[in-house]
Each structure stands twice: as structure tokens, then as C-alpha cells.
Amino acid sequence: MNGESIKLEPSWKQRLGEYLQQPAMQALAAFLRAEKRAGRQIYPPGPDIFAAFEHTPFDAVRVVILGQDPYHGSGQAHGLCFSVRPQVRVPPSLGNIFKEIQRDLGIPRPGHGCLTAWADRGVLLLNSVLTVQDGHAGSHANRGWEGFTDAAIGALNREREGLVFLLWGAYAQRKGQLIDGHRHCVLSSVHPSPLSAHRGFLGCGHFSATNAWLQARGQPAIDWSLPPL
């Protein structure tokens, strides 16, 4: 994976461009090329792989939501964790996120699941793994993406202060070891999946807690509503 050819948002490229030259990323690039040559469908499409960084530049980040890997159904993933393209049915985990926002903040459930507005307001919607094969959840795990997204979180941890990290589920919580809880706010719960949401995600109050943390530091609250499309 050539750091010169990757279209990574400039403020992120400044911090991660060197990592793109690492052997692990070269191996990842070779793997992705081989998958495409074999005719396998990969999501999201190439231009959207780094969308989280494009919508939320380094200095604009205020909140980080960590996901695992992209949706593996056709037309769903577009580079922002938990988000789906407009006109795509809202997946169950995202439905539970909306349910908790309504319970916590009184914001009505939106009519779509496209979270681009959150990303543009400073919510970095980052999956740990940035690609997946059609129909095969977790198929690109342990291929090199994890180190890259660790480097992104590490840069935020070191260079920024007072961010809020929302870690939902055991997978995201493992990333917590990269975050200094004295300099940042780390909020953890079970995953919003229907399999676990009732065990603590619904009722967690993370959205009001996020805004209380930001406002206590003189920052505006996050607007968690989504405009109609």
C-alpha cells in the first residue's frame, strides 16, 4: 500500500502516511489486489474505504465511535461505522443506537441510517477493519487493518485532549488499552446488537454523558439528530 497513492485526508496522512509504508500495509495491499483479481466483491468501494477520515479531519475529532468491520451486504457500507447508505434499511444494531438516543435525549428516530452528518460534526466513525468480503463478516480481520486503525487512535490519544471514546462491545473495548483515561473520557458498554443491547446498552446514557463531558470543557454538545434525506 503506497502512501503516496492513497487518497487520505491531509491531516490524517500527515500522521499515518509513514505507517502506510510498513510491511504489514504492503501485505494488506497485496491481499486486497489478490482478492479483486479472484473476482471477490469487497466493501466498501475503494473511494469510500477512508471515508471516516475524509469526513472528520484530525483536529475536528471530538468523539470516537469504534466499530469492528464494515457491513458485508450489498450497498450497505460506505466507510463510516454503523452507518448505511441512504435508502438502505436500518440494521438492527443501528436501530438500537437510535432507540437509546431517543430514550436518552428525546430525539426522534430518523427515517434513515446515514450517519454522515455525525461525522461532519466531529464524530469519528471508525471501524477497526476497513474492508470486508461480500457476505463474509470478519473476512478481512487480521490482515493488517488493525495496526493502521490502532495508529490512528494512538495519534488521537497522544496529540489531542478531552476526546470522548465510545467503546461498545468486547472488541471495541480492547482498543481501550490505547487510550489514556486521564486525558480522555472513555465510555464502555455491551454492543448495541440485538443479542446484547438489553444487557446494558439500552439505558447506558452515553449520548447525554458525551455532551455533558464536552460542555464541562467549554465545547458545544454534539447534535445527535440526523437531517432528513
Phi and psi in degrees as GROMACS dihedral restraints (atoms count N, CA, C in turn):
[ dihedral_restraints ]
;  ai    aj    ak    al  type     phi  dphi    fc
    3     4     5     6     1   -87.9    20    10
    4     5     6     7     1   117.3    20    10
    6     7     8     9     1   -60.2    20    10
    7     8     9    10     1   -24.6    20    10
    9    10    11    12     1   -74.3    20    10
   10    11    12    13     1   -30.9    20    10
   12    13    14    15     1   -93.9    20    10
   13    14    15    16     1   -15.2    20    10
   15    16    17    18     1   -72.0    20    10
   16    17    18    19     1   130.0    20    10
   18    19    20    21     1   -88.9    20    10
   19    20    21    22     1    75.4    20    10
   21    22    23    24     1  -101.3    20    10
   22    23    24    25     1   136.1    20    10
   24    25    26    27     1   -48.7    20    10
   25    26    27    28     1   135.6    20    10
   27    28    29    30     1   -53.8    20    10
   28    29    30    31     1   -41.7    20    10
   30    31    32    33     1   -66.9    20    10
   31    32    33    34     1   -31.2    20    10
   33    34    35    36     1   -78.9    20    10
   34    35    36    37     1   -37.6    20    10
   36    37    38    39     1   -62.7    20    10
   37    38    39    40     1   -34.3    20    10
   39    40    41    42     1   -58.1    20    10
   40    41    42    43     1   -34.6    20    10
   42    43    44    45     1   -97.6    20    10
   43    44    45    46     1   -26.0    20    10
   45    46    47    48     1  -114.4    20    10
   46    47    48    49     1    -8.0    20    10
   48    49    50    51     1   -57.2    20    10
   49    50    51    52     1   -39.5    20    10
   51    52    53    54     1   -66.2    20    10
   52    53    54    55     1   -35.9    20    10
   54    55    56    57     1   -65.1    20    10
   55    56    57    58     1   -30.7    20    10
   57    58    59    60     1   -62.9    20    10
   58    59    60    61     1   -19.2    20    10
   60    61    62    63     1   -86.5    20    10
   61    62    63    64     1    -7.2    20    10
   63    64    65    66     1   -66.7    20    10
   64    65    66    67     1   151.9    20    10
   66    67    68    69     1   -53.9    20    10
   67    68    69    70     1   -37.6    20    10
   69    70    71    72     1   -62.0    20    10
   70    71    72    73     1   -36.8    20    10
   72    73    74    75     1   -76.4    20    10
   73    74    75    76     1   -32.3    20    10
   75    76    77    78     1   -63.9    20    10
   76    77    78    79     1   -41.2    20    10
   78    79    80    81     1   -65.5    20    10
   79    80    81    82     1   -39.4    20    10
   81    82    83    84     1   -61.8    20    10
   82    83    84    85     1   -44.7    20    10
   84    85    86    87     1   -60.8    20    10
   85    86    87    88     1   -41.8    20    10
   87    88    89    90     1   -64.1    20    10
   88    89    90    91     1   -40.3    20    10
   90    91    92    93     1   -62.0    20    10
   91    92    93    94     1   -46.4    20    10
   93    94    95    96     1   -64.1    20    10
   94    95    96    97     1   -39.8    20    10
   96    97    98    99     1   -63.4    20    10
   97    98    99   100     1   -42.3    20    10
   99   100   101   102     1   -64.4    20    10
  100   101   102   103     1   -39.3    20    10
  102   103   104   105     1   -62.0    20    10
  103   104   105   106     1   -42.3    20    10
  105   106   107   108     1   -67.1    20    10
  106   107   108   109     1   -40.7    20    10
  108   109   110   111     1   -62.6    20    10
  109   110   111   112     1   -32.2    20    10
  111   112   113   114     1   -78.3    20    10
  112   113   114   115     1    -0.6    20    10
  114   115   116   117     1    82.5    20    10
  115   116   117   118     1    15.2    20    10
  117   118   119   120     1   -82.7    20    10
  118   119   120   121     1   137.8    20    10
  120   121   122   123     1   -81.3    20    10
  121   122   123   124     1   128.3    20    10
  123   124   125   126     1  -117.8    20    10
  124   125   126   127     1   137.1    20    10
  126   127   128   129     1  -118.4    20    10
  127   128   129   130     1   151.3    20    10
  129   130   131   132     1   -72.8    20    10
  130   131   132   133     1   172.8    20    10
  132   133   134   135     1   -57.9    20    10
  133   134   135   136     1   152.5    20    10
  135   136   137   138     1   -43.7    20    10
  136   137   138   139     1   -48.7    20    10
  138   139   140   141     1   -63.4    20    10
  139   140   141   142     1   -18.2    20    10
  141   142   143   144     1   -99.5    20    10
  142   143   144   145     1    -3.9    20    10
  144   145   146   147     1   -57.3    20    10
  145   146   147   148     1   -39.9    20    10
  147   148   149   150     1  -104.2    20    10
  148   149   150   151     1    25.6    20    10
  150   151   152   153     1   -60.8    20    10
  151   152   153   154     1   -34.3    20    10
  153   154   155   156     1   -58.8    20    10
  154   155   156   157     1   -40.5    20    10
  156   157   158   159     1   -73.4    20    10
  157   158   159   160     1   -34.8    20    10
  159   160   161   162     1   -65.4    20    10
  160   161   162   163     1   -42.8    20    10
  162   163   164   165     1   -79.0    20    10
  163   164   165   166     1   -24.0    20    10
  165   166   167   168     1  -130.7    20    10
  166   167   168   169     1    84.1    20    10
  168   169   170   171     1   -57.7    20    10
  169   170   171   172     1   160.7    20    10
  171   172   173   174     1   -51.3    20    10
  172   173   174   175     1   -49.9    20    10
  174   175   176   177     1   -78.6    20    10
  175   176   177   178     1    -8.6    20    10
  177   178   179   180     1   -90.1    20    10
  178   179   180   181     1   -12.3    20    10
  180   181   182   183     1   -65.4    20    10
  181   182   183   184     1   131.0    20    10
  183   184   185   186     1  -124.1    20    10
  184   185   186   187     1   -32.0    20    10
  186   187   188   189     1  -135.0    20    10
  187   188   189   190     1   144.4    20    10
  189   190   191   192     1  -122.7    20    10
  190   191   192   193     1   123.9    20    10
  192   193   194   195     1  -109.6    20    10
  193   194   195   196     1   125.5    20    10
  195   196   197   198     1  -103.8    20    10
  196   197   198   199     1   126.2    20    10
  198   199   200   201     1  -108.9    20    10
  199   200   201   202     1  -176.6    20    10
  201   202   203   204     1   -98.8    20    10
  202   203   204   205     1   -71.6    20    10
  204   205   206   207     1  -144.4    20    10
  205   206   207   208     1   167.7    20    10
  207   208   209   210     1   -64.8    20    10
  208   209   210   211     1   159.7    20    10
  210   211   212   213     1   -58.4    20    10
  211   212   213   214     1   143.0    20    10
  213   214   215   216     1  -108.2    20    10
  214   215   216   217     1    14.9    20    10
  216   217   218   219     1   -97.5    20    10
  217   218   219   220     1   152.9    20    10
  219   220   221   222     1   -58.4    20    10
  220   221   222   223     1   131.4    20    10
  222   223   224   225     1    77.1    20    10
  223   224   225   226     1     2.9    20    10
  225   226   227   228     1   -86.9    20    10
  226   227   228   229     1   -59.5    20    10
  228   229   230   231     1   -72.1    20    10
  229   230   231   232     1   138.7    20    10
  231   232   233   234     1  -142.3    20    10
  232   233   234   235     1    27.4    20    10
  234   235   236   237     1    94.4    20    10
  235   236   237   238     1     1.9    20    10
  237   238   239   240     1  -120.1    20    10
  238   239   240   241     1   126.4    20    10
  240   241   242   243     1   -62.0    20    10
  241   242   243   244     1   142.7    20    10
  243   244   245   246     1    69.6    20    10
  244   245   246   247     1   -15.4    20    10
  246   247   248   249     1   -86.3    20    10
  247   248   249   250     1   148.0    20    10
  249   250   251   252     1  -125.3    20    10
  250   251   252   253     1   161.5    20    10
  252   253   254   255     1   -64.4    20    10
  253   254   255   256     1   156.3    20    10
  255   256   257   258     1   -56.0    20    10
  256   257   258   259     1   148.4    20    10
  258   259   260   261     1    72.8    20    10
  259   260   261   262     1     0.8    20    10
  261   262   263   264     1   -92.8    20    10
  262   263   264   265     1   137.7    20    10
  264   265   266   267     1   -56.9    20    10
  265   266   267   268     1   137.3    20    10
  267   268   269   270     1   -68.2    20    10
  268   269   270   271     1   122.0    20    10
  270   271   272   273     1   -66.5    20    10
  271   272   273   274     1   158.9    20    10
  273   274   275   276     1   -58.0    20    10
  274   275   276   277     1   -42.2    20    10
  276   277   278   279     1   -63.1    20    10
  277   278   279   280     1   -42.8    20    10
  279   280   281   282     1   -66.4    20    10
  280   281   282   283     1   -35.7    20    10
  282   283   284   285     1   -59.2    20    10
  283   284   285   286     1   -39.0    20    10
  285   286   287   288     1   -71.0    20    10
  286   287   288   289     1   -32.4    20    10
  288   289   290   291     1   -61.9    20    10
  289   290   291   292     1   -46.0    20    10
  291   292   293   294     1   -63.2    20    10
  292   293   294   295     1   -38.0    20    10
  294   295   296   297     1   -62.7    20    10
  295   296   297   298     1   -41.5    20    10
  297   298   299   300     1   -70.1    20    10
  298   299   300   301     1   -37.3    20    10
  300   301   302   303     1   -61.8    20    10
  301   302   303   304     1   -41.3    20    10
  303   304   305   306     1   -65.1    20    10
  304   305   306   307     1   -43.8    20    10
  306   307   308   309     1   -64.8    20    10
  307   308   309   310     1   -41.7    20    10
  309   310   311   312     1   -78.4    20    10
  310   311   312   313     1   -41.1    20    10
  312   313   314   315     1  -121.1    20    10
  313   314   315   316     1    -7.0    20    10
  315   316   317   318     1    76.7    20    10
  316   317   318   319     1    14.2    20    10
  318   319   320   321     1   -84.8    20    10
  319   320   321   322     1   121.7    20    10
  321   322   323   324     1   -60.9    20    10
  322   323   324   325     1   149.9    20    10
  324   325   326   327     1   -61.2    20    10
  325   326   327   328     1   131.6    20    10
  327   328   329   330     1   -74.2    20    10
  328   329   330   331     1   168.4    20    10
  330   331   332   333     1   -90.6    20    10
  331   332   333   334     1    10.4    20    10
  333   334   335   336     1  -154.9    20    10
  334   335   336   337     1   173.5    20    10
  336   337   338   339     1  -119.0    20    10
  337   338   339   340     1    22.3    20    10
  339   340   341   342     1   -87.3    20    10
  340   341   342   343     1   114.5    20    10
  342   343   344   345     1   -97.2    20    10
  343   344   345   346     1    18.5    20    10
  345   346   347   348     1   -55.2    20    10
  346   347   348   349     1   -37.0    20    10
  348   349   350   351     1   -61.1    20    10
  349   350   351   352     1   -39.1    20    10
  351   352   353   354     1   -61.4    20    10
  352   353   354   355     1   -46.4    20    10
  354   355   356   357     1   -59.4    20    10
  355   356   357   358     1   -40.2    20    10
  357   358   359   360     1   -72.1    20    10
  358   359   360   361     1   -14.5    20    10
  360   361   362   363     1   -97.8    20    10
  361   362   363   364     1     5.7    20    10
  363   364   365   366     1   106.7    20    10
  364   365   366   367     1    12.7    20    10
  366   367   368   369     1   -99.5    20    10
  367   368   369   370     1   106.9    20    10
  369   370   371   372     1   -76.0    20    10
  370   371   372   373     1   114.3    20    10
  372   373   374   375     1  -100.7    20    10
  373   374   375   376     1    84.4    20    10
  375   376   377   378     1  -109.3    20    10
  376   377   378   379     1   119.2    20    10
  378   379   380   381     1   -80.6    20    10
  379   380   381   382     1   148.7    20    10
  381   382   383   384     1   -68.5    20    10
  382   383   384   385     1   -36.9    20    10
  384   385   386   387     1  -116.1    20    10
  385   386   387   388     1   130.6    20    10
  387   388   389   390     1   -97.9    20    10
  388   389   390   391     1    -4.3    20    10
  390   391   392   393     1  -138.5    20    10
  391   392   393   394     1   163.7    20    10
  393   394   395   396     1  -157.0    20    10
  394   395   396   397     1   152.6    20    10
  396   397   398   399     1   -84.9    20    10
  397   398   399   400     1   143.1    20    10
  399   400   401   402     1   -50.2    20    10
  400   401   402   403     1   123.7    20    10
  402   403   404   405     1    78.4    20    10
  403   404   405   406     1     5.0    20    10
  405   406   407   408     1  -131.2    20    10
  406   407   408   409     1    87.3    20    10
  408   409   410   411     1   -58.0    20    10
  409   410   411   412     1   137.6    20    10
  411   412   413   414     1    73.9    20    10
  412   413   414   415     1     9.8    20    10
  414   415   416   417     1   -68.7    20    10
  415   416   417   418     1   -21.0    20    10
  417   418   419   420     1  -108.2    20    10
  418   419   420   421     1    16.0    20    10
  420   421   422   423     1   -67.9    20    10
  421   422   423   424     1   148.6    20    10
  423   424   425   426     1    61.6    20    10
  424   425   426   427     1    30.0    20    10
  426   427   428   429     1  -108.7    20    10
  427   428   429   430     1    -4.3    20    10
  429   430   431   432     1   131.5    20    10
  430   431   432   433     1   -20.0    20    10
  432   433   434   435     1   -63.7    20    10
  433   434   435   436     1   -34.6    20    10
  435   436   437   438     1   -59.5    20    10
  436   437   438   439     1   -40.9    20    10
  438   439   440   441     1   -64.5    20    10
  439   440   441   442     1   -37.1    20    10
  441   442   443   444     1   -65.7    20    10
  442   443   444   445     1   -47.1    20    10
  444   445   446   447     1   -72.4    20    10
  445   446   447   448     1   -29.2    20    10
  447   448   449   450     1   -60.0    20    10
  448   449   450   451     1   -41.4    20    10
  450   451   452   453     1   -64.1    20    10
  451   452   453   454     1   -36.6    20    10
  453   454   455   456     1   -65.4    20    10
  454   455   456   457     1   -45.5    20    10
  456   457   458   459     1   -65.4    20    10
  457   458   459   460     1   -40.3    20    10
  459   460   461   462     1   -60.4    20    10
  460   461   462   463     1   -40.3    20    10
  462   463   464   465     1   -65.3    20    10
  463   464   465   466     1   -42.0    20    10
  465   466   467   468     1   -62.9    20    10
  466   467   468   469     1   -43.2    20    10
  468   469   470   471     1   -60.5    20    10
  469   470   471   472     1   -42.8    20    10
  471   472   473   474     1   -75.8    20    10
  472   473   474   475     1   -45.4    20    10
  474   475   476   477     1   -95.1    20    10
  475   476   477   478     1   -18.3    20    10
  477   478   479   480     1  -110.8    20    10
  478   479   480   481     1   168.0    20    10
  480   481   482   483     1  -142.9    20    10
  481   482   483   484     1   145.4    20    10
  483   484   485   486     1    76.7    20    10
  484   485   486   487     1    23.9    20    10
  486   487   488   489     1   -81.2    20    10
  487   488   489   490     1   160.2    20    10
  489   490   491   492     1  -110.7    20    10
  490   491   492   493     1   126.1    20    10
  492   493   494   495     1  -110.4    20    10
  493   494   495   496     1   122.7    20    10
  495   496   497   498     1  -103.1    20    10
  496   497   498   499     1   111.4    20    10
  498   499   500   501     1  -112.8    20    10
  499   500   501   502     1   104.2    20    10
  501   502   503   504     1  -109.5    20    10
  502   503   504   505     1   113.4    20    10
  504   505   506   507     1    95.2    20    10
  505   506   507   508     1   159.3    20    10
  507   508   509   510     1   -61.0    20    10
  508   509   510   511     1   -37.1    20    10
  510   511   512   513     1   -62.5    20    10
  511   512   513   514     1   -49.4    20    10
  513   514   515   516     1   -65.6    20    10
  514   515   516   517     1   -36.7    20    10
  516   517   518   519     1   -64.8    20    10
  517   518   519   520     1   -25.8    20    10
  519   520   521   522     1   -63.6    20    10
  520   521   522   523     1   -28.2    20    10
  522   523   524   525     1   -70.2    20    10
  523   524   525   526     1   -14.9    20    10
  525   526   527   528     1   -60.1    20    10
  526   527   528   529     1   -23.7    20    10
  528   529   530   531     1   -67.8    20    10
  529   530   531   532     1   -13.0    20    10
  531   532   533   534     1   -88.3    20    10
  532   533   534   535     1    -5.2    20    10
  534   535   536   537     1  -114.5    20    10
  535   536   537   538     1   132.0    20    10
  537   538   539   540     1   -82.6    20    10
  538   539   540   541     1   106.0    20    10
  540   541   542   543     1   -68.1    20    10
  541   542   543   544     1    -8.5    20    10
  543   544   545   546     1   -84.0    20    10
  544   545   546   547     1   -26.6    20    10
  546   547   548   549     1  -100.4    20    10
  547   548   549   550     1   -18.5    20    10
  549   550   551   552     1  -132.9    20    10
  550   551   552   553     1   163.0    20    10
  552   553   554   555     1   -96.9    20    10
  553   554   555   556     1   122.9    20    10
  555   556   557   558     1  -114.4    20    10
  556   557   558   559     1   117.6    20    10
  558   559   560   561     1  -113.7    20    10
  559   560   561   562     1   124.0    20    10
  561   562   563   564     1  -120.6    20    10
  562   563   564   565     1   147.9    20    10
  564   565   566   567     1  -158.9    20    10
  565   566   567   568     1   177.2    20    10
  567   568   569   570     1   -65.5    20    10
  568   569   570   571     1   168.2    20    10
  570   571   572   573     1   -71.4    20    10
  571   572   573   574     1   148.8    20    10
  573   574   575   576     1   -74.0    20    10
  574   575   576   577     1     3.2    20    10
  576   577   578   579     1   -54.6    20    10
  577   578   579   580     1   147.1    20    10
  579   580   581   582     1   -56.7    20    10
  580   581   582   583     1   -22.2    20    10
  582   583   584   585     1   -71.3    20    10
  583   584   585   586     1   -23.5    20    10
  585   586   587   588     1  -133.7    20    10
  586   587   588   589     1   -14.8    20    10
  588   589   590   591     1   -54.6    20    10
  589   590   591   592     1   -35.4    20    10
  591   592   593   594     1   -71.9    20    10
  592   593   594   595     1    -9.2    20    10
  594   595   596   597     1   -94.1    20    10
  595   596   597   598     1    17.2    20    10
  597   598   599   600     1   145.5    20    10
  598   599   600   601     1   -18.4    20    10
  600   601   602   603     1   -72.1    20    10
  601   602   603   604     1   -49.5    20    10
  603   604   605   606     1   -70.5    20    10
  604   605   606   607     1   114.5    20    10
  606   607   608   609     1   106.1    20    10
  607   608   609   610     1    -0.7    20    10
  609   610   611   612     1   -70.0    20    10
  610   611   612   613     1   -26.5    20    10
  612   613   614   615     1    68.9    20    10
  613   614   615   616     1    23.4    20    10
  615   616   617   618     1   -66.4    20    10
  616   617   618   619     1   -27.8    20    10
  618   619   620   621     1   -76.2    20    10
  619   620   621   622     1   -42.4    20    10
  621   622   623   624     1   -69.9    20    10
  622   623   624   625     1   -34.6    20    10
  624   625   626   627     1   -66.0    20    10
  625   626   627   628     1   -38.9    20    10
  627   628   629   630     1   -59.1    20    10
  628   629   630   631     1   -48.9    20    10
  630   631   632   633     1   -66.8    20    10
  631   632   633   634     1   -36.2    20    10
  633   634   635   636     1   -63.7    20    10
  634   635   636   637     1   -41.5    20    10
  636   637   638   639     1   -61.5    20    10
  637   638   639   640     1   -48.4    20    10
  639   640   641   642     1   -63.7    20    10
  640   641   642   643     1   -45.1    20    10
  642   643   644   645     1   -67.5    20    10
  643   644   645   646     1   -32.0    20    10
  645   646   647   648     1   -64.9    20    10
  646   647   648   649     1   -20.1    20    10
  648   649   650   651     1  -104.8    20    10
  649   650   651   652     1    18.2    20    10
  651   652   653   654     1    78.2    20    10
  652   653   654   655     1    15.2    20    10
  654   655   656   657     1  -103.3    20    10
  655   656   657   658     1   153.2    20    10
  657   658   659   660     1   -69.8    20    10
  658   659   660   661     1   153.2    20    10
  660   661   662   663     1   -68.7    20    10
  661   662   663   664     1   156.5    20    10
  663   664   665   666     1   -76.7    20    10
  664   665   666   667     1   133.5    20    10
  666   667   668   669     1   -85.4    20    10
  667   668   669   670     1   106.3    20    10
  669   670   671   672     1   -86.7    20    10
  670   671   672   673     1     3.5    20    10
  672   673   674   675     1   -76.8    20    10
  673   674   675   676     1   160.3    20    10
  675   676   677   678     1  -122.1    20    10
  676   677   678   679     1   132.5    20    10
  678   679   680   681     1   -70.0    20    10
  679   680   681   682     1   149.8    20    10
  681   682   683   684     1   -63.2    20    10
  682   683   684   685     1   149.6    20    10
